[in-house]
Amino acid sequence: MESKKISKETPTILVIFGVTGDLAEKKIIPSLWHLFEQDQLPSKVSIIGFSRRDFSAQEFKDYVFDSLKKRSGENITSEKFLQFFEAFTYQNGTFEDDKAYQFVPISFFIWQFHH
């Protein structure tokens, strides 16, 4: 089977359910950082972290930064991290709560992918 290469310009939305769990902290977030460092993330990517924790935007940013610092042997600069973190948003909720899945209106994505 031949694989099809996806353009870096393809709008991409990644939802990480359980973003505050071990898998996200140890594997997913560092892997996304590595892709970012290698300029392999799509240029129009939106990464939505979903979890039960009641994080503020700053608490979530600190969590992602701390996860990277723990797992990445690289020296992560604030400037590079802020550029990486621009793709992230956070939504708290439980898996059983239907309303928690209505967290970001589609108009947000349309706006983000056109700017």
Secondary structure as GFF3:
##gff-version 3
##sequence-region A 1 115
A	DSSP	beta_strand	12	17	.	.	.	ID=ss1
A	DSSP	alpha_helix	22	23	.	.	.	ID=ss2
A	DSSP	pi_helix	24	28	.	.	.	ID=ss3
A	DSSP	alpha_helix	29	37	.	.	.	ID=ss4
A	DSSP	beta_strand	45	51	.	.	.	ID=ss5
A	DSSP	alpha_helix	57	71	.	.	.	ID=ss6
A	DSSP	alpha_helix	78	85	.	.	.	ID=ss7
A	DSSP	beta_strand	88	92	.	.	.	ID=ss8
A	DSSP	three_ten_helix	98	101	.	.	.	ID=ss9
A	DSSP	alpha_helix	106	113	.	.	.	ID=ss10
###
